[in-house]
Amino acid sequence: NKTEPLYPPAAKAVRARGKTLVLVVVDEKGNVTKATAIDGHPLLRVASETAVKNWKYRAVKENDKAVKFGGKVIIDWDVIAEE
């Protein structure tokens, strides 16, 4: 499940755009336990992290056992700003 990030008023005021890169860690149940924006406009990073922390992933299994995993998420604020 994925919730769309909310475009922050301060970012909207200066027309901040572009992509943010968020590193995520997901537990065995598919819950995001950590989300850290490492690239992108500073006014968009916190909103990106907040959105991704609310996402729910399908559990990943290795040898029939659910495992933690990590990855990268790119949020394209150019698309969000146009909606």
Rosetta blueprint (number, residue, H / E / L):
1 N L
2 K L
3 T L
4 E L
5 P L
6 L L
7 Y L
8 P L
9 P H
10 A H
11 A H
12 K H
13 A H
14 V L
15 R L
16 A L
17 R L
18 G L
19 K E
20 T E
21 L E
22 V E
23 L E
24 V E
25 V E
26 V E
27 D L
28 E L
29 K L
30 G L
31 N E
32 V E
33 T E
34 K E
35 A E
36 T E
37 A E
38 I E
39 D E
40 G L
41 H L
42 P H
43 L H
44 L H
45 R H
46 V H
47 A H
48 S H
49 E H
50 T H
51 A H
52 V H
53 K H
54 N L
55 W L
56 K E
57 Y L
58 R L
59 A L
60 V E
61 K E
62 E E
63 N L
64 D L
65 K E
66 A E
67 V E
68 K L
69 F E
70 G E
71 G E
72 K E
73 V E
74 I E
75 I E
76 D E
77 W H
78 D H
79 V H
80 I H
81 A H
82 E H
83 E L
